[in-house]
Amino acid sequence: EKLKKMGLAALLSYGFVSNMSYAITLSVSWFTHSKKTGLSPLAPGQWKPFLAVYAGFYVFTNIIRPLRFGLSVVVARYFESFVSFIERKSGLGRKASIGVVVFLANVCGTFAAMGLGVSLASAMSGVPIFPPK
């Protein structure tokens, strides 16, 4: 209910928090699988075992969904500020500024978090991301 009252900023923040949650889930799953098997999830025959590990962590992220909603409420004010900042500095209208924020935070931010997370998981497990040929 509180998210509804906060409007679009809350929706954007929930998308961001959710995406970051799944980026962390991917990274922890990557590390766990790589450490346990000594192989990258991208190695031949490793995708299904990796997905089994990911599924376990995914279930956990759904159990803590209320925490994600709560964090979204906290983060919403920053999204609103970011949209306002883009409007002021760029001269774009509200809708275009929202589009910029969605692209930067929810698209670029998600890919960056996933890339960084998988890179760290690979480095910490000692298993390269891309298996040797």
Protein Blocks (a to p, Z undefined) as FASTA:
>chain_A
ZZmmnommlmmmmmmmmmmmmmmmmmmmmmmmmmmnopafkbghilmmmmmmmmmmmmmm
mmmmmmmmmmmmmmmmmmmmmmmmmmmmnopafklmmmmmmmmmmmmmmmmmmmmmmmmm
mmmnopafbacZZ
